[in-house]
Amino acid sequence: MTDRAADKSSRNSYKDGTKAQYSQFLDHMVRSRAAANGASSDQEAKVLSQP
């Protein structure tokens, strides 16, 4: 595997992992807001996913 191919593979893995984590935050917010009878927002999930 060339350095370029390895770099692309690493970026794709990172991107996929980030999307999966973001999706988990959204799912969690939907469940917790449903229990509280509120609405979750995309912006709230982005804030929660920041280090």
mmCIF entry with sequence, helices, sheets and N, C-alpha, C, O atoms, coordinates in Angstrom:
data_MODEL
# 
_entry.id   MODEL 
# 
_entity.id                         1 
_entity.type                       polymer 
_entity.pdbx_number_of_molecules   1 
# 
_entity_poly.entity_id                      1 
_entity_poly.type                           'polypeptide(L)' 
_entity_poly.nstd_linkage                   no 
_entity_poly.nstd_monomer                   no 
_entity_poly.pdbx_seq_one_letter_code       MTDRAADKSSRNSYKDGTKAQYSQFLDHMVRSRAAANGASSDQEAKVLSQP 
_entity_poly.pdbx_seq_one_letter_code_can   MTDRAADKSSRNSYKDGTKAQYSQFLDHMVRSRAAANGASSDQEAKVLSQP 
_entity_poly.pdbx_strand_id                 A 
# 
loop_
_entity_poly_seq.entity_id 
_entity_poly_seq.num 
_entity_poly_seq.mon_id 
_entity_poly_seq.hetero 
1 1  MET n 
1 2  THR n 
1 3  ASP n 
1 4  ARG n 
1 5  ALA n 
1 6  ALA n 
1 7  ASP n 
1 8  LYS n 
1 9  SER n 
1 10 SER n 
1 11 ARG n 
1 12 ASN n 
1 13 SER n 
1 14 TYR n 
1 15 LYS n 
1 16 ASP n 
1 17 GLY n 
1 18 THR n 
1 19 LYS n 
1 20 ALA n 
1 21 GLN n 
1 22 TYR n 
1 23 SER n 
1 24 GLN n 
1 25 PHE n 
1 26 LEU n 
1 27 ASP n 
1 28 HIS n 
1 29 MET n 
1 30 VAL n 
1 31 ARG n 
1 32 SER n 
1 33 ARG n 
1 34 ALA n 
1 35 ALA n 
1 36 ALA n 
1 37 ASN n 
1 38 GLY n 
1 39 ALA n 
1 40 SER n 
1 41 SER n 
1 42 ASP n 
1 43 GLN n 
1 44 GLU n 
1 45 ALA n 
1 46 LYS n 
1 47 VAL n 
1 48 LEU n 
1 49 SER n 
1 50 GLN n 
1 51 PRO n 
# 
_struct_asym.id          A 
_struct_asym.entity_id   1 
# 
loop_
_struct_conf.conf_type_id 
_struct_conf.id 
_struct_conf.pdbx_PDB_helix_id 
_struct_conf.beg_label_comp_id 
_struct_conf.beg_label_asym_id 
_struct_conf.beg_label_seq_id 
_struct_conf.pdbx_beg_PDB_ins_code 
_struct_conf.end_label_comp_id 
_struct_conf.end_label_asym_id 
_struct_conf.end_label_seq_id 
_struct_conf.pdbx_end_PDB_ins_code 
_struct_conf.beg_auth_comp_id 
_struct_conf.beg_auth_asym_id 
_struct_conf.beg_auth_seq_id 
_struct_conf.end_auth_comp_id 
_struct_conf.end_auth_asym_id 
_struct_conf.end_auth_seq_id 
_struct_conf.pdbx_PDB_helix_class 
_struct_conf.details 
_struct_conf.pdbx_PDB_helix_length 
HELX_P HELX_P1 AA1 ASP A 3  ? ALA A 36 ? ASP A 3  ALA A 36 1 ? 34 
HELX_P HELX_P2 AA2 ASP A 42 ? LEU A 48 ? ASP A 42 LEU A 48 1 ? 7  
# 
_struct_conf_type.id          HELX_P 
_struct_conf_type.criteria    ? 
_struct_conf_type.reference   ? 
# 
loop_
_atom_site.group_PDB 
_atom_site.id 
_atom_site.type_symbol 
_atom_site.label_atom_id 
_atom_site.label_alt_id 
_atom_site.label_comp_id 
_atom_site.label_asym_id 
_atom_site.label_entity_id 
_atom_site.label_seq_id 
_atom_site.pdbx_PDB_ins_code 
_atom_site.Cartn_x 
_atom_site.Cartn_y 
_atom_site.Cartn_z 
_atom_site.occupancy 
_atom_site.B_iso_or_equiv 
_atom_site.pdbx_formal_charge 
_atom_site.auth_seq_id 
_atom_site.auth_comp_id 
_atom_site.auth_asym_id 
_atom_site.auth_atom_id 
_atom_site.pdbx_PDB_model_num 
ATOM 1   N N  . MET A 1 1  ? 0.857   -1.173 0.000  1.00 0.00 ? 1  MET A N  1 
ATOM 2   C CA . MET A 1 1  ? 0.000   0.000  0.000  1.00 0.00 ? 1  MET A CA 1 
ATOM 3   C C  . MET A 1 1  ? 0.906   1.240  0.000  1.00 0.00 ? 1  MET A C  1 
ATOM 4   O O  . MET A 1 1  ? 1.875   1.309  0.756  1.00 0.00 ? 1  MET A O  1 
ATOM 5   N N  . THR A 1 2  ? 0.591   2.181  -0.826 1.00 0.00 ? 2  THR A N  1 
ATOM 6   C CA . THR A 1 2  ? 1.383   3.411  -0.888 1.00 0.00 ? 2  THR A CA 1 
ATOM 7   C C  . THR A 1 2  ? 1.006   4.326  0.262  1.00 0.00 ? 2  THR A C  1 
ATOM 8   O O  . THR A 1 2  ? -0.034  4.161  0.900  1.00 0.00 ? 2  THR A O  1 
ATOM 9   N N  . ASP A 1 3  ? 1.874   5.291  0.511  1.00 0.00 ? 3  ASP A N  1 
ATOM 10  C CA . ASP A 1 3  ? 1.589   6.270  1.575  1.00 0.00 ? 3  ASP A CA 1 
ATOM 11  C C  . ASP A 1 3  ? 0.289   7.009  1.297  1.00 0.00 ? 3  ASP A C  1 
ATOM 12  O O  . ASP A 1 3  ? -0.497  7.262  2.210  1.00 0.00 ? 3  ASP A O  1 
ATOM 13  N N  . ARG A 1 4  ? 0.068   7.351  0.046  1.00 0.00 ? 4  ARG A N  1 
ATOM 14  C CA . ARG A 1 4  ? -1.144  8.086  -0.328 1.00 0.00 ? 4  ARG A CA 1 
ATOM 15  C C  . ARG A 1 4  ? -2.397  7.257  -0.080 1.00 0.00 ? 4  ARG A C  1 
ATOM 16  O O  . ARG A 1 4  ? -3.394  7.765  0.433  1.00 0.00 ? 4  ARG A O  1 
ATOM 17  N N  . ALA A 1 5  ? -2.342  5.986  -0.444 1.00 0.00 ? 5  ALA A N  1 
ATOM 18  C CA . ALA A 1 5  ? -3.487  5.097  -0.229 1.00 0.00 ? 5  ALA A CA 1 
ATOM 19  C C  . ALA A 1 5  ? -3.726  4.889  1.263  1.00 0.00 ? 5  ALA A C  1 
ATOM 20  O O  . ALA A 1 5  ? -4.874  4.857  1.706  1.00 0.00 ? 5  ALA A O  1 
ATOM 21  N N  . ALA A 1 6  ? -2.665  4.750  2.033  1.00 0.00 ? 6  ALA A N  1 
ATOM 22  C CA . ALA A 1 6  ? -2.797  4.579  3.481  1.00 0.00 ? 6  ALA A CA 1 
ATOM 23  C C  . ALA A 1 6  ? -3.383  5.835  4.106  1.00 0.00 ? 6  ALA A C  1 
ATOM 24  O O  . ALA A 1 6  ? -4.218  5.753  5.007  1.00 0.00 ? 6  ALA A O  1 
ATOM 25  N N  . ASP A 1 7  ? -2.944  7.005  3.628  1.00 0.00 ? 7  ASP A N  1 
ATOM 26  C CA . ASP A 1 7  ? -3.473  8.267  4.149  1.00 0.00 ? 7  ASP A CA 1 
ATOM 27  C C  . ASP A 1 7  ? -4.964  8.385  3.851  1.00 0.00 ? 7  ASP A C  1 
ATOM 28  O O  . ASP A 1 7  ? -5.742  8.792  4.714  1.00 0.00 ? 7  ASP A O  1 
ATOM 29  N N  . LYS A 1 8  ? -5.359  8.032  2.640  1.00 0.00 ? 8  LYS A N  1 
ATOM 30  C CA . LYS A 1 8  ? -6.781  8.094  2.270  1.00 0.00 ? 8  LYS A CA 1 
ATOM 31  C C  . LYS A 1 8  ? -7.588  7.111  3.112  1.00 0.00 ? 8  LYS A C  1 
ATOM 32  O O  . LYS A 1 8  ? -8.690  7.429  3.560  1.00 0.00 ? 8  LYS A O  1 
ATOM 33  N N  . SER A 1 9  ? -7.042  5.923  3.325  1.00 0.00 ? 9  SER A N  1 
ATOM 34  C CA . SER A 1 9  ? -7.726  4.926  4.140  1.00 0.00 ? 9  SER A CA 1 
ATOM 35  C C  . SER A 1 9  ? -7.905  5.434  5.580  1.00 0.00 ? 9  SER A C  1 
ATOM 36  O O  . SER A 1 9  ? -8.962  5.241  6.182  1.00 0.00 ? 9  SER A O  1 
ATOM 37  N N  . SER A 1 10 ? -6.879  6.076  6.120  1.00 0.00 ? 10 SER A N  1 
ATOM 38  C CA . SER A 1 10 ? -6.955  6.627  7.479  1.00 0.00 ? 10 SER A CA 1 
ATOM 39  C C  . SER A 1 10 ? -8.007  7.723  7.560  1.00 0.00 ? 10 SER A C  1 
ATOM 40  O O  . SER A 1 10 ? -8.785  7.769  8.513  1.00 0.00 ? 10 SER A O  1 
ATOM 41  N N  . ARG A 1 11 ? -8.036  8.608  6.564  1.00 0.00 ? 11 ARG A N  1 
ATOM 42  C CA . ARG A 1 11 ? -9.030  9.683  6.563  1.00 0.00 ? 11 ARG A CA 1 
ATOM 43  C C  . ARG A 1 11 ? -10.447 9.118  6.480  1.00 0.00 ? 11 ARG A C  1 
ATOM 44  O O  . ARG A 1 11 ? -11.354 9.591  7.165  1.00 0.00 ? 11 ARG A O  1 
ATOM 45  N N  . ASN A 1 12 ? -10.626 8.109  5.641  1.00 0.00 ? 12 ASN A N  1 
ATOM 46  C CA . ASN A 1 12 ? -11.956 7.499  5.515  1.00 0.00 ? 12 ASN A CA 1 
ATOM 47  C C  . ASN A 1 12 ? -12.377 6.818  6.808  1.00 0.00 ? 12 ASN A C  1 
ATOM 48  O O  . ASN A 1 12 ? -13.537 6.915  7.207  1.00 0.00 ? 12 ASN A O  1 
ATOM 49  N N  . SER A 1 13 ? -11.458 6.136  7.464  1.00 0.00 ? 13 SER A N  1 
ATOM 50  C CA . SER A 1 13 ? -11.763 5.482  8.737  1.00 0.00 ? 13 SER A CA 1 
ATOM 51  C C  . SER A 1 13 ? -12.145 6.519  9.789  1.00 0.00 ? 13 SER A C  1 
ATOM 52  O O  . SER A 1 13 ? -13.109 6.329  10.530 1.00 0.00 ? 13 SER A O  1 
ATOM 53  N N  . TYR A 1 14 ? -11.392 7.612  9.854  1.00 0.00 ? 14 TYR A N  1 
ATOM 54  C CA . TYR A 1 14 ? -11.681 8.680  10.809 1.00 0.00 ? 14 TYR A CA 1 
ATOM 55  C C  . TYR A 1 14 ? -13.051 9.283  10.531 1.00 0.00 ? 14 TYR A C  1 
ATOM 56  O O  . TYR A 1 14 ? -13.839 9.500  11.452 1.00 0.00 ? 14 TYR A O  1 
ATOM 57  N N  . LYS A 1 15 ? -13.334 9.552  9.257  1.00 0.00 ? 15 LYS A N  1 
ATOM 58  C CA . LYS A 1 15 ? -14.619 10.138 8.864  1.00 0.00 ? 15 LYS A CA 1 
ATOM 59  C C  . LYS A 1 15 ? -15.772 9.209  9.242  1.00 0.00 ? 15 LYS A C  1 
ATOM 60  O O  . LYS A 1 15 ? -16.781 9.656  9.788  1.00 0.00 ? 15 LYS A O  1 
ATOM 61  N N  . ASP A 1 16 ? -15.622 7.924  8.951  1.00 0.00 ? 16 ASP A N  1 
ATOM 62  C CA . ASP A 1 16 ? -16.672 6.963  9.271  1.00 0.00 ? 16 ASP A CA 1 
ATOM 63  C C  . ASP A 1 16 ? -16.891 6.866  10.779 1.00 0.00 ? 16 ASP A C  1 
ATOM 64  O O  . ASP A 1 16 ? -18.030 6.796  11.241 1.00 0.00 ? 16 ASP A O  1 
ATOM 65  N N  . GLY A 1 17 ? -15.804 6.863  11.541 1.00 0.00 ? 17 GLY A N  1 
ATOM 66  C CA . GLY A 1 17 ? -15.918 6.806  12.997 1.00 0.00 ? 17 GLY A CA 1 
ATOM 67  C C  . GLY A 1 17 ? -16.583 8.040  13.564 1.00 0.00 ? 17 GLY A C  1 
ATOM 68  O O  . GLY A 1 17 ? -17.383 7.953  14.496 1.00 0.00 ? 17 GLY A O  1 
ATOM 69  N N  . THR A 1 18 ? -16.247 9.199  12.997 1.00 0.00 ? 18 THR A N  1 
ATOM 70  C CA . THR A 1 18 ? -16.844 10.454 13.455 1.00 0.00 ? 18 THR A CA 1 
ATOM 71  C C  . THR A 1 18 ? -18.339 10.474 13.160 1.00 0.00 ? 18 THR A C  1 
ATOM 72  O O  . THR A 1 18 ? -19.138 10.900 13.995 1.00 0.00 ? 18 THR A O  1 
ATOM 73  N N  . LYS A 1 19 ? -18.710 10.016 11.978 1.00 0.00 ? 19 LYS A N  1 
ATOM 74  C CA . LYS A 1 19 ? -20.133 9.966  11.629 1.00 0.00 ? 19 LYS A CA 1 
ATOM 75  C C  . LYS A 1 19 ? -20.884 9.010  12.552 1.00 0.00 ? 19 LYS A C  1 
ATOM 76  O O  . LYS A 1 19 ? -22.006 9.304  12.963 1.00 0.00 ? 19 LYS A O  1 
ATOM 77  N N  . ALA A 1 20 ? -20.280 7.876  12.878 1.00 0.00 ? 20 ALA A N  1 
ATOM 78  C CA . ALA A 1 20 ? -20.923 6.907  13.767 1.00 0.00 ? 20 ALA A CA 1 
ATOM 79  C C  . ALA A 1 20 ? -21.107 7.502  15.164 1.00 0.00 ? 20 ALA A C  1 
ATOM 80  O O  . ALA A 1 20 ? -22.155 7.324  15.784 1.00 0.00 ? 20 ALA A O  1 
ATOM 81  N N  . GLN A 1 21 ? -20.089 8.206  15.654 1.00 0.00 ? 21 GLN A N  1 
ATOM 82  C CA . GLN A 1 21 ? -20.185 8.817  16.978 1.00 0.00 ? 21 GLN A CA 1 
ATOM 83  C C  . GLN A 1 21 ? -21.264 9.895  16.986 1.00 0.00 ? 21 GLN A C  1 
ATOM 84  O O  . GLN A 1 21 ? -22.045 9.973  17.934 1.00 0.00 ? 21 GLN A O  1 
ATOM 85  N N  . TYR A 1 22 ? -21.320 10.709 15.968 1.00 0.00 ? 22 TYR A N  1 
ATOM 86  C CA . TYR A 1 22 ? -22.321 11.757 15.853 1.00 0.00 ? 22 TYR A CA 1 
ATOM 87  C C  . TYR A 1 22 ? -23.730 11.149 15.832 1.00 0.00 ? 22 TYR A C  1 
ATOM 88  O O  . TYR A 1 22 ? -24.654 11.667 16.459 1.00 0.00 ? 22 TYR A O  1 
ATOM 89  N N  . SER A 1 23 ? -23.869 10.057 15.106 1.00 0.00 ? 23 SER A N  1 
ATOM 90  C CA . SER A 1 23 ? -25.153 9.371  15.044 1.00 0.00 ? 23 SER A CA 1 
ATOM 91  C C  . SER A 1 23 ? -25.564 8.853  16.418 1.00 0.00 ? 23 SER A C  1 
ATOM 92  O O  . SER A 1 23 ? -26.741 8.901  16.776 1.00 0.00 ? 23 SER A O  1 
ATOM 93  N N  . GLN A 1 24 ? -24.599 8.360  17.185 1.00 0.00 ? 24 GLN A N  1 
ATOM 94  C CA . GLN A 1 24 ? -24.903 7.893  18.540 1.00 0.00 ? 24 GLN A CA 1 
ATOM 95  C C  . GLN A 1 24 ? -25.370 9.051  19.422 1.00 0.00 ? 24 GLN A C  1 
ATOM 96  O O  . GLN A 1 24 ? -26.299 8.888  20.213 1.00 0.00 ? 24 GLN A O  1 
ATOM 97  N N  . PHE A 1 25 ? -24.737 10.210 19.294 1.00 0.00 ? 25 PHE A N  1 
ATOM 98  C CA . PHE A 1 25 ? -25.175 11.383 20.053 1.00 0.00 ? 25 PHE A CA 1 
ATOM 99  C C  . PHE A 1 25 ? -26.612 11.758 19.688 1.00 0.00 ? 25 PHE A C  1 
ATOM 100 O O  . PHE A 1 25 ? -27.425 12.045 20.567 1.00 0.00 ? 25 PHE A O  1 
ATOM 101 N N  . LEU A 1 26 ? -26.917 11.755 18.401 1.00 0.00 ? 26 LEU A N  1 
ATOM 102 C CA . LEU A 1 26 ? -28.281 12.089 17.978 1.00 0.00 ? 26 LEU A CA 1 
ATOM 103 C C  . LEU A 1 26 ? -29.287 11.096 18.534 1.00 0.00 ? 26 LEU A C  1 
ATOM 104 O O  . LEU A 1 26 ? -30.339 11.487 19.041 1.00 0.00 ? 26 LEU A O  1 
ATOM 105 N N  . ASP A 1 27 ? -28.963 9.804  18.439 1.00 0.00 ? 27 ASP A N  1 
ATOM 106 C CA . ASP A 1 27 ? -29.870 8.778  18.963 1.00 0.00 ? 27 ASP A CA 1 
ATOM 107 C C  . ASP A 1 27 ? -30.098 8.973  20.458 1.00 0.00 ? 27 ASP A C  1 
ATOM 108 O O  . ASP A 1 27 ? -31.230 8.881  20.932 1.00 0.00 ? 27 ASP A O  1 
ATOM 109 N N  . HIS A 1 28 ? -29.039 9.238  21.189 1.00 0.00 ? 28 HIS A N  1 
ATOM 110 C CA . HIS A 1 28 ? -29.148 9.452  22.627 1.00 0.00 ? 28 HIS A CA 1 
ATOM 111 C C  . HIS A 1 28 ? -30.034 10.665 22.927 1.00 0.00 ? 28 HIS A C  1 
ATOM 112 O O  . HIS A 1 28 ? -30.881 10.621 23.819 1.00 0.00 ? 28 HIS A O  1 
ATOM 113 N N  . MET A 1 29 ? -29.829 11.730 22.181 1.00 0.00 ? 29 MET A N  1 
ATOM 114 C CA . MET A 1 29 ? -30.622 12.939 22.404 1.00 0.00 ? 29 MET A CA 1 
ATOM 115 C C  . MET A 1 29 ? -32.092 12.704 22.106 1.00 0.00 ? 29 MET A C  1 
ATOM 116 O O  . MET A 1 29 ? -32.961 13.185 22.833 1.00 0.00 ? 29 MET A O  1 
ATOM 117 N N  . VAL A 1 30 ? -32.370 11.975 21.052 1.00 0.00 ? 30 VAL A N  1 
ATOM 118 C CA . VAL A 1 30 ? -33.765 11.702 20.694 1.00 0.00 ? 30 VAL A CA 1 
ATOM 119 C C  . VAL A 1 30 ? -34.432 10.911 21.813 1.00 0.00 ? 30 VAL A C  1 
ATOM 120 O O  . VAL A 1 30 ? -35.556 11.218 22.211 1.00 0.00 ? 30 VAL A O  1 
ATOM 121 N N  . ARG A 1 31 ? -33.738 9.891  22.320 1.00 0.00 ? 31 ARG A N  1 
ATOM 122 C CA . ARG A 1 31 ? -34.320 9.083  23.394 1.00 0.00 ? 31 ARG A CA 1 
ATOM 123 C C  . ARG A 1 31 ? -34.506 9.902  24.669 1.00 0.00 ? 31 ARG A C  1 
ATOM 124 O O  . ARG A 1 31 ? -35.548 9.813  25.320 1.00 0.00 ? 31 ARG A O  1 
ATOM 125 N N  . SER A 1 32 ? -33.504 10.693 25.024 1.00 0.00 ? 32 SER A N  1 
ATOM 126 C CA . SER A 1 32 ? -33.608 11.455 26.270 1.00 0.00 ? 32 SER A CA 1 
ATOM 127 C C  . SER A 1 32 ? -34.629 12.579 26.153 1.00 0.00 ? 32 SER A C  1 
ATOM 128 O O  . SER A 1 32 ? -35.336 12.871 27.117 1.00 0.00 ? 32 SER A O  1 
ATOM 129 N N  . ARG A 1 33 ? -34.715 13.204 25.001 1.00 0.00 ? 33 ARG A N  1 
ATOM 130 C CA . ARG A 1 33 ? -35.700 14.281 24.809 1.00 0.00 ? 33 ARG A CA 1 
ATOM 131 C C  . ARG A 1 33 ? -37.110 13.724 24.742 1.00 0.00 ? 33 ARG A C  1 
ATOM 132 O O  . ARG A 1 33 ? -38.054 14.357 25.215 1.00 0.00 ? 33 ARG A O  1 
ATOM 133 N N  . ALA A 1 34 ? -37.258 12.542 24.157 1.00 0.00 ? 34 ALA A N  1 
ATOM 134 C CA . ALA A 1 34 ? -38.585 11.932 24.084 1.00 0.00 ? 34 ALA A CA 1 
ATOM 135 C C  . ALA A 1 34 ? -39.086 11.641 25.495 1.00 0.00 ? 34 ALA A C  1 
ATOM 136 O O  . ALA A 1 34 ? -40.268 11.810 25.797 1.00 0.00 ? 34 ALA A O  1 
ATOM 137 N N  . ALA A 1 35 ? -38.175 11.205 26.345 1.00 0.00 ? 35 ALA A N  1 
ATOM 138 C CA . ALA A 1 35 ? -38.551 10.936 27.728 1.00 0.00 ? 35 ALA A CA 1 
ATOM 139 C C  . ALA A 1 35 ? -38.933 12.231 28.445 1.00 0.00 ? 35 ALA A C  1 
ATOM 140 O O  . ALA A 1 35 ? -39.796 12.231 29.323 1.00 0.00 ? 35 ALA A O  1 
ATOM 141 N N  . ALA A 1 36 ? -38.283 13.334 28.064 1.00 0.00 ? 36 ALA A N  1 
ATOM 142 C CA . ALA A 1 36 ? -38.562 14.632 28.686 1.00 0.00 ? 36 ALA A CA 1 
ATOM 143 C C  . ALA A 1 36 ? -39.627 15.405 27.918 1.00 0.00 ? 36 ALA A C  1 
ATOM 144 O O  . ALA A 1 36 ? -40.001 16.512 28.307 1.00 0.00 ? 36 ALA A O  1 
ATOM 145 N N  . ASN A 1 37 ? -40.117 14.814 26.819 1.00 0.00 ? 37 ASN A N  1 
ATOM 146 C CA . ASN A 1 37 ? -41.152 15.436 26.000 1.00 0.00 ? 37 ASN A CA 1 
ATOM 147 C C  . ASN A 1 37 ? -40.665 16.711 25.322 1.00 0.00 ? 37 ASN A C  1 
ATOM 148 O O  . ASN A 1 37 ? -41.438 17.655 25.160 1.00 0.00 ? 37 ASN A O  1 
ATOM 149 N N  . GLY A 1 38 ? -39.388 16.753 24.923 1.00 0.00 ? 38 GLY A N  1 
ATOM 150 C CA . GLY A 1 38 ? -38.821 17.901 24.223 1.00 0.00 ? 38 GLY A CA 1 
ATOM 151 C C  . GLY A 1 38 ? -38.310 17.495 22.856 1.00 0.00 ? 38 GLY A C  1 
ATOM 152 O O  . GLY A 1 38 ? -38.427 16.334 22.462 1.00 0.00 ? 38 GLY A O  1 
ATOM 153 N N  . ALA A 1 39 ? -37.754 18.433 22.144 1.00 0.00 ? 39 ALA A N  1 
ATOM 154 C CA . ALA A 1 39 ? -37.225 18.156 20.813 1.00 0.00 ? 39 ALA A CA 1 
ATOM 155 C C  . ALA A 1 39 ? -35.713 18.335 20.817 1.00 0.00 ? 39 ALA A C  1 
ATOM 156 O O  . ALA A 1 39 ? -35.199 19.314 21.359 1.00 0.00 ? 39 ALA A O  1 
ATOM 157 N N  . SER A 1 40 ? -35.006 17.392 20.214 1.00 0.00 ? 40 SER A N  1 
ATOM 158 C CA . SER A 1 40 ? -33.555 17.516 20.124 1.00 0.00 ? 40 SER A CA 1 
ATOM 159 C C  . SER A 1 40 ? -33.200 18.313 18.874 1.00 0.00 ? 40 SER A C  1 
ATOM 160 O O  . SER A 1 40 ? -33.996 18.411 17.940 1.00 0.00 ? 40 SER A O  1 
ATOM 161 N N  . SER A 1 41 ? -32.018 18.869 18.867 1.00 0.00 ? 41 SER A N  1 
ATOM 162 C CA . SER A 1 41 ? -31.595 19.618 17.691 1.00 0.00 ? 41 SER A CA 1 
ATOM 163 C C  . SER A 1 41 ? -30.249 19.119 17.205 1.00 0.00 ? 41 SER A C  1 
ATOM 164 O O  . SER A 1 41 ? -29.444 18.598 17.977 1.00 0.00 ? 41 SER A O  1 
ATOM 165 N N  . ASP A 1 42 ? -30.023 19.284 15.934 1.00 0.00 ? 42 ASP A N  1 
ATOM 166 C CA . ASP A 1 42 ? -28.758 18.921 15.318 1.00 0.00 ? 42 ASP A CA 1 
ATOM 167 C C  . ASP A 1 42 ? -27.623 19.724 15.951 1.00 0.00 ? 42 ASP A C  1 
ATOM 168 O O  . ASP A 1 42 ? -26.533 19.194 16.169 1.00 0.00 ? 42 ASP A O  1 
ATOM 169 N N  . GLN A 1 43 ? -27.869 20.979 16.243 1.00 0.00 ? 43 GLN A N  1 
ATOM 170 C CA . GLN A 1 43 ? -26.848 21.834 16.838 1.00 0.00 ? 43 GLN A CA 1 
ATOM 171 C C  . GLN A 1 43 ? -26.440 21.339 18.220 1.00 0.00 ? 43 GLN A C  1 
ATOM 172 O O  . GLN A 1 43 ? -25.255 21.362 18.554 1.00 0.00 ? 43 GLN A O  1 
ATOM 173 N N  . GLU A 1 44 ? -27.392 20.895 19.023 1.00 0.00 ? 44 GLU A N  1 
ATOM 174 C CA . GLU A 1 44 ? -27.069 20.370 20.353 1.00 0.00 ? 44 GLU A CA 1 
ATOM 175 C C  . GLU A 1 44 ? -26.156 19.161 20.260 1.00 0.00 ? 44 GLU A C  1 
ATOM 176 O O  . GLU A 1 44 ? -25.225 19.027 21.054 1.00 0.00 ? 44 GLU A O  1 
ATOM 177 N N  . ALA A 1 45 ? -26.407 18.285 19.307 1.00 0.00 ? 45 ALA A N  1 
ATOM 178 C CA . ALA A 1 45 ? -25.572 17.096 19.129 1.00 0.00 ? 45 ALA A CA 1 
ATOM 179 C C  . ALA A 1 45 ? -24.148 17.485 18.734 1.00 0.00 ? 45 ALA A C  1 
ATOM 180 O O  . ALA A 1 45 ? -23.186 16.863 19.184 1.00 0.00 ? 45 ALA A O  1 
ATOM 181 N N  . LYS A 1 46 ? -24.015 18.500 17.902 1.00 0.00 ? 46 LYS A N  1 
ATOM 182 C CA . LYS A 1 46 ? -22.689 18.961 17.506 1.00 0.00 ? 46 LYS A CA 1 
ATOM 183 C C  . LYS A 1 46 ? -21.927 19.503 18.703 1.00 0.00 ? 46 LYS A C  1 
ATOM 184 O O  . LYS A 1 46 ? -20.725 19.268 18.828 1.00 0.00 ? 46 LYS A O  1 
ATOM 185 N N  . VAL A 1 47 ? -22.599 20.218 19.576 1.00 0.00 ? 47 VAL A N  1 
ATOM 186 C CA . VAL A 1 47 ? -21.959 20.753 20.775 1.00 0.00 ? 47 VAL A CA 1 
ATOM 187 C C  . VAL A 1 47 ? -21.507 19.622 21.674 1.00 0.00 ? 47 VAL A C  1 
ATOM 188 O O  . VAL A 1 47 ? -20.397 19.659 22.204 1.00 0.00 ? 47 VAL A O  1 
ATOM 189 N N  . LEU A 1 48 ? -22.360 18.604 21.857 1.00 0.00 ? 48 LEU A N  1 
ATOM 190 C CA . LEU A 1 48 ? -22.014 17.476 22.707 1.00 0.00 ? 48 LEU A CA 1 
ATOM 191 C C  . LEU A 1 48 ? -20.840 16.679 22.165 1.00 0.00 ? 48 LEU A C  1 
ATOM 192 O O  . LEU A 1 48 ? -20.093 16.081 22.940 1.00 0.00 ? 48 LEU A O  1 
ATOM 193 N N  . SER A 1 49 ? -20.663 16.658 20.853 1.00 0.00 ? 49 SER A N  1 
ATOM 194 C CA . SER A 1 49 ? -19.616 15.845 20.264 1.00 0.00 ? 49 SER A CA 1 
ATOM 195 C C  . SER A 1 49 ? -18.247 16.540 20.245 1.00 0.00 ? 49 SER A C  1 
ATOM 196 O O  . SER A 1 49 ? -17.258 15.939 19.826 1.00 0.00 ? 49 SER A O  1 
ATOM 197 N N  . GLN A 1 50 ? -18.185 17.772 20.688 1.00 0.00 ? 50 GLN A N  1 
ATOM 198 C CA . GLN A 1 50 ? -16.906 18.506 20.723 1.00 0.00 ? 50 GLN A CA 1 
ATOM 199 C C  . GLN A 1 50 ? -16.073 18.022 21.889 1.00 0.00 ? 50 GLN A C  1 
ATOM 200 O O  . GLN A 1 50 ? -16.602 17.759 22.968 1.00 0.00 ? 50 GLN A O  1 
ATOM 201 N N  . PRO A 1 51 ? -14.744 17.899 21.674 1.00 0.00 ? 51 PRO A N  1 
ATOM 202 C CA . PRO A 1 51 ? -13.856 17.449 22.760 1.00 0.00 ? 51 PRO A CA 1 
ATOM 203 C C  . PRO A 1 51 ? -13.719 18.496 23.857 1.00 0.00 ? 51 PRO A C  1 
ATOM 204 O O  . PRO A 1 51 ? -13.010 18.273 24.838 1.00 0.00 ? 51 PRO A O  1 
# 
